[in-house]
Structures are given as C-alpha cells and as structure tokens.
Amino acid sequence: MSAAAILSIRPTYANQILAGSKTIELRKSSMGLCKGDIVLVYASAPEQCIALWFRINSIEEATVPEMWERHKDHLGISHRDYVEYFADTDLAVGLHIGEVHPIAPIPLRQIESLVPGFVPPQGLIWLRDEAGRFARLLSQLSTPLPAAVFPQRSLLLEL
C-alpha cells in the first residue's frame, strides 16, 4: 500500500512536472517517501494552490555531482541553481516521477476553509497521519487519489 503527502514545490518546477519536462524532483533527503507513494503538489507563492499529484516511480540517492551528470536534462534546474541548492550537503535525492495527474487548482483560501489551521508545508505533510483532517480537501480533487492510498476510502465518499 502506498502513502500520500503534500509537498511544496515552486510553481516553475510544478509547471515543468505538468509539462513532462521535469521528471525528477530533487530533495536533500527522501523525507520518508517511498516508491509508489503519492505526492500532492502544493505550488508555492505566488500561485499558492494544489495543482497536481504524482506517483513516485523510484527514489535515487547519489552524490551531488553524480546526480547532475546522470540526470541534468530531467531536473528542470540550471546548474548554478542546482549547485546553490545542494551547497550544504553531499547527497542529492531524486524522486523519479511516474504518473502525473493535473487537477483543477485548489487555491490556498479554499484549502484553509476545507482544512482549518492549514499551513503550507515547509517540508511535507503526511496525509496518513491526519486523513480525517484532510478528507474534505481530498473530496475536492478533480482527479481523486487511488483508492489503495486510503483503505478507508468509503469514509471519504460519504462527505
């Protein structure tokens, strides 16, 4: 069974994922994500909305130079910005993006009304930890998450 999380991504990179030109999302750690997990993308400022979700096809860890050499054409980032992002670490983690599902954007104000106390993630927000809290938001996705992510899916459908 896979898990789901909300992850903040800059709008430039979120749009590249949607366009299919960015197929690897870079991070400094895997943050506990695994192959098969679902990532709801919160496009950060200025867009401030949930814009898509994707499944992680695989996770790769490599030294910063190795990751660049292997995948520079799939990262959606300039070498300068890449080096700056990884300046304080030796390892790069690549979330290889599998299936991508665009959704009708859900703006921050609507998210806040659906999930009281919502704060956009600095890292990520695990939905498994608070599935009930996010049920109303999940019910608004124009492309629903796979049923296997939440075995209690029938509870979500009652909303």
C-alpha positions in Angstrom: 0.0 0.0 0.0 1.3 3.5 -0.8 1.0 6.6 1.3 0.3 10.2 0.4 1.8 13.5 1.3 1.5 17.2 0.4 4.8 18.6 -0.8 5.6 22.3 -1.6 7.2 22.8 -4.9 8.0 26.2 -6.6 5.5 26.9 -9.4 8.2 26.9 -12.1 9.0 23.3 -11.2 5.4 22.3 -10.7 4.6 23.5 -14.2 7.6 21.6 -15.6 6.3 18.5 -14.0 2.9 19.1 -15.6 4.5 19.7 -19.0 6.6 16.5 -18.6 9.9 18.2 -19.0 10.9 17.7 -15.3 10.8 14.0 -14.4 12.9 14.1 -11.3 12.0 16.2 -8.2 15.1 17.0 -6.2 15.4 16.9 -2.4 18.1 16.8 0.2 16.5 13.8 1.8 13.8 11.3 0.9 11.7 12.6 3.9 10.4 9.1 4.4 8.8 8.9 1.0 8.9 5.5 -0.8 8.4 4.1 -4.3 4.7 4.1 -5.1 3.8 7.0 -2.7 1.6 9.8 -3.9 2.7 13.4 -3.8 0.1 16.2 -3.9 1.9 19.2 -5.1 1.3 22.5 -3.4 2.6 25.1 -5.8 4.1 27.7 -3.5 3.9 31.5 -3.9 2.8 33.3 -5.9 0.4 30.5 -7.1 -0.4 29.1 -3.7 -2.6 26.2 -4.7 -2.7 22.4 -5.0 -2.2 21.9 -8.7 -1.4 18.2 -9.4 -0.5 14.9 -7.9 2.0 12.3 -9.0 3.2 8.9 -8.0 6.8 8.2 -7.2 8.2 5.7 -9.7 11.5 5.3 -7.8 13.9 7.1 -5.4 17.5 7.6 -6.2 20.3 8.8 -3.9 23.6 9.9 -5.4 26.4 12.4 -4.7 25.5 15.9 -5.9 27.9 15.7 -8.9 26.7 12.2 -9.9 23.0 13.2 -9.8 23.7 16.1 -12.1 25.8 14.1 -14.5 23.2 11.3 -14.7 20.0 13.4 -15.0 20.8 17.1 -15.8 18.3 17.0 -18.7 15.4 15.8 -16.5 15.9 18.0 -13.4 14.4 21.3 -14.7 17.0 23.4 -13.0 20.1 25.3 -14.1 23.5 24.1 -12.9 24.0 27.2 -10.9 20.7 26.9 -9.0 21.4 23.2 -8.6 24.8 23.8 -7.0 23.4 26.5 -4.8 20.5 24.3 -3.6 22.9 21.5 -2.6 25.7 23.7 -1.3 25.3 22.4 2.3 25.1 18.7 1.5 27.0 15.9 -0.3 24.0 13.8 -1.3 21.1 14.5 -3.7 17.9 12.6 -3.6 15.8 12.3 -6.8 12.1 11.4 -6.7 11.6 9.9 -10.1 8.1 11.0 -11.2 5.8 8.3 -12.5 2.2 9.0 -13.5 1.2 12.7 -13.3 -2.4 13.9 -12.7 -3.3 17.5 -13.2 -6.2 18.7 -11.1 -8.3 21.8 -11.1 -6.2 24.1 -8.9 -7.4 24.4 -5.3 -6.3 27.9 -4.0 -4.9 28.4 -0.5 -8.0 30.2 0.7 -10.2 27.2 -0.3 -7.7 24.8 1.3 -7.8 26.8 4.5 -11.6 26.6 4.6 -11.5 22.9 3.9 -8.7 22.2 6.4 -8.9 24.6 9.4 -5.4 25.6 10.6 -3.8 24.5 7.3 -0.3 25.9 6.9 1.5 25.2 3.6 4.3 22.7 4.2 7.9 23.7 4.7 8.8 20.1 4.0 5.8 17.8 3.7 2.6 16.9 5.4 1.8 13.2 5.7 -1.9 12.5 4.9 -1.8 9.1 6.6 -1.3 10.9 9.9 -4.3 13.1 9.6 -6.5 11.6 6.8 -9.7 12.7 8.6 -8.5 16.2 8.9 -7.9 16.3 5.1 -11.0 14.4 4.0 -12.9 17.5 2.8 -9.8 18.7 0.8 -9.3 15.2 -0.8 -13.0 15.1 -1.7 -12.5 18.3 -3.8 -9.7 16.8 -6.0 -10.9 16.8 -9.7 -8.8 13.7 -10.2 -9.1 11.5 -7.0 -6.2 9.8 -5.4 -6.1 6.0 -6.0 -8.3 4.1 -3.6 -5.3 2.0 -2.3 -3.8 5.1 -0.7 -6.6 5.2 1.8 -8.2 1.8 2.5 -11.0 3.7 4.4 -11.8 5.5 1.2 -15.6 4.8 1.7 -15.4 7.2 4.6 -14.2 9.9 2.3 -17.0 9.3 -0.2 -19.7 10.0 2.5 -18.8 13.7 2.6 
